[in-house]
Amino acid sequence: MADIKFTCPHCQQGIQCDQLWCGHEINCPTCQGGIVVPHIDAPPATGNPLVPKPPSGPGARLSAGKTQVARSVTPTGVT
């Protein structure tokens, strides 16, 4: 399992423990205050989660493709 990191609400000490402790009450190693280890729904995301990861593998290619908008041959404003 992965380690999780959180902060003691009593003394602000950073604490790291195994994810198996989520939901269990422990004592802070610094101030001995009682803490319930928070539940972590998902591992922390790296980078911006809104930016998709680029495809990988043998079929992954990047090309310019075709222009979607037809361009005028004559400059604008010229009659």
Stockholm file with secondary structure:
# STOCKHOLM 1.0

chainA/1-79         MADIKFTCPHCQQGIQCDQLWCGHEINCPTCQGGIVVPHIDAPPATGNPLVPKPPSGPGARLSAGKTQVARSVTPTGVT
#=GR chainA/1-79 SS CCEEEEECTTTCCEEEEEGGGTTCEEECTTTCCEEECCCCSSCCCCSCTTSCCCCCSTTCCCCCCCCSSCCCSSCTTCC
#=GC SS_cons        CCEEEEECTTTCCEEEEEGGGTTCEEECTTTCCEEECCCCSSCCCCSCTTSCCCCCSTTCCCCCCCCSSCCCSSCTTCC
//
